């Protein structure tokens, strides 16, 4: 689509910036593990109960404020890492993804930012417990497994891609989505300003208008797994 000239220039850029790309790769989680071609275990939706707890608000009051903070923290710490969870269950043997809904049109995967120097998987477990567990109840044993995908934010603005664009030498954010096995049953406590929704794969597939490019790509990405309905 871009023609031979673009391809040649891309190769030149990658060769001249090999050291930068290697440094980025060494500081991001591996996208495949030994179990990447294995099974994913989906418990039934009916095994879970849902309660509520005090609201949990976003760190930033607006989208511009979010990117202002990203710019400030990038200057201090470098690229931001975010860990998010792909939580799967089933209803009548149809796979569903658990999403947090804020307002009427915004959906996101549960997770959060990784503090500088923190372990991404442990950080994700902490974020999931804070978001979805009772404040004084027993924590859920989150089993963080494979990296499903990574998305990169080139600048201090909304666009993001499932690769590092060739003209970008310093990505500003890396979003890593992990497959996380749920226990066979559990009770979720959801902040009152959110809704926890179970969206079937057929609703998400190719539906970037409603869910954005990241969530709508998940049905394709997990097709390499063998679903086991428990």
N, C-alpha and C positions, 0 to 999 in steps of 0.2 A: 504493500500500500504506500510505503514511504519512498520507494525507489532505491536504486543502487547507491546513489550519492549519499543518502542518509545512512545507509548501512555502513558504508566505508568510513564515514566520519564518526559513527558510533564506535566502531572498532578502534579507531585512533584514540578516541576519548578514553575508552576502557583501558587501553594499554598504558596511556600516560597517567592514569589515575589508579593503577592497580594497587598501589600501596594503600591509598585511602579506602578502597573497597574491601581490602583484606582486613584493615583495622575495624571497619564497621561489622564485617561478618564475624570476627572473633569475639565481638561483644554483644552478639544477639543469639538467641536460642536456636539450636539446630531444628530445621523444619521437618526432619524425618527421624523416626526411631526404629528399633528392631521390630516393634509391634505394629508398624504403620499399616501393614497389609492384613492385620488380624481382625478380630471381632469387636463390635461395640455392643454393650449390654444395655437394653432399654427396659426399665421397669414400667409397669402400668401406671397411668395417670391416677387411677382410683386408689393407689396406695399412698397418696400424698394428701395432706390437709394444709389449709392455707389460713393464716391469721394475719393480724396487722400489728404495727408498732409505731412509735413516734416517727414523724417525717425526717428524712435525711435529704438535705438540700445540696445542690451542686456547689462546687467551690467558687464558681464564677457566676455573676448575675446575668451575663449576656454572652453571646458568641464573641463580640469584639473583645470583651474582657478576658475571655478564655485565651485568645491568641496573644493578647498583651502579656498575660502571665507566662505563656509558652515562650515568648521572646525573652522575657526577663530570666526565666529559669534556664533557657538554652545558653545564654551568656554566662551563667554561673556554673551550670552542671554539664552542659552539652546535650546531646540528643535525649529526649524523653522516651522512656519505655512504658508501655501500657500492656497489662495482661488481662485478657478477657476469657470467659468460659463458654464453651458450647455444651449446654446441658440438654440431654436428650431423654425423652420418655415416649411411651406410645399409648395410643387409644385405639382399640380394635385393630392392633397390628399395623397402625399407621404412625410413623415417626413424627414427633412434634419437638420443636425447639422452644425452650423457656426464654422469654424475652421480658425485659422491663419496659413498661410503657409509661411515658411522662406526657401528660396532656392527651390530646386526641390523635396526634399524627407522628409523635417521636418515639421510636423504638431503639433499644440498645441491648447488647449483651451484658450480663452482669460481670463486673470486674472493676479494675481501677488502676491508677498510676502506680508505678514501681518506684520506690524511693531510691535515690542514688546509692549504688553499692548493695542493694537488697537482692535476695534471690527471687527471680520472677515467679516461680511456682509457689513458694511460701507466701509471697505477697498476694498472689491470687487467692490462696486459701483464706488469708486474713480478710480480704475484701469480700469474698463470698459469705464468710461468717458474719461480718458486719452488716451486709445487705439483707441476708435471707434467714438468719437464725434468731431465735428468741434471745433477748438481752441477758436473761438470767437462766436460760435453759441449756441443755447439753449441746455442744457444737456438733455439726454434721461432719462426718469423716469424708472430706472431699478427696477423691483419688484423681489427681491431675496426671493425664497421660500424654498423648502425642500432641505435637504442634500441628494444627490443621492448616494454618496459613499465617502469613505476615503481610501487613499493609504499611506503606511508608508515606509520610507526609513531607513533601519537599520543602514547603515554606510555612510561613506563619498565617495560613489561611486554610479553608476547608478541603481543597483537593487532596486526594490520597490515592495511591496506586499499589497493586500487588507486586511491585518491583521498584527498584531505585531508578528513576528516569536517568538517561545517559548524561544529561546536562547538570545533574545535581551532585555536588561534591560533599555536602554536609546535610543529610536529612535531618529534619527537626523532630520527628517522632516516629517510633516504630511500634505498631500495634501487633501483638502476638496473640493469636486465638488458640486456646488449648481445648482438646477434648477432655471433658471431666466426667468420670463415671459417677452417677448418683447411687446412693444406697437403695436397697430394695423398697424402703418406705421411709418417710420423714415428715416432719411438720415445718412448713416455712412460715416465717414472720416477715411480712413485707411492709416497708415504710408506707405510711398512709398517702404520701404524695405520688406513689407509684402504683401501677397495676402489674402483677405478674401474669403474663399470658402465655399459653401454650399454642404455638403456631405450627400447623402441619407443613411439611416440606413442600407440598404442592401449592400452598399459599405463598411461600417465600420465593419459589423458583422463578427466576427471571423477572422478579417484581421489584426492581430497584426504585420505581416511582413511589412505592409505599414504604419500603424498608431500607433503601439505600443500597449501594453496590456491594458492601461487605456482607451484610446479612443475606441478601438475595443470591449470593454466590455459594452459600454453605451447602445446599443440596448437591451441587456438583462435586464439591470438595470431599464430602463424606461418602460418596458413592463407591470409593475403594474399599470401604469396610463391609463386613458381613454382619447385618443386624441380627441380634439374638434377643427375642422378646421374652422377657422373664416373667 
